Amino acid sequence: MTDNTPKRIGPPPRHHLAIMIWIAVFPTLTVLNLLLGSALEQAPTVLRTLILSTIAVPIVIFGLMPPLQRLRLFLLR
């Protein structure tokens, strides 16, 4: 009897997760800096970081990580 249920792949190892996060965060922060850098150049560093991270985190978590996780699963199968 053959089992046709798909093989379940667990959560990514830490190094895979770190690479996926870097792949998502670096371009996101680069684009945000290009778009908002001049508008935020006079803001204090902490405020600038707060604004950029408030925009970047949802983009990374909800927009970029799901496709990266699907890509990882595709590559592992």
PyMOL commands that set and color helices and strands:
alter all, ss='L'
color gray80, all
select helices_A, chain A and resi 14-40+45-76
alter helices_A, ss='H'
color red, helices_A
deselect
rebuild
show_as cartoon
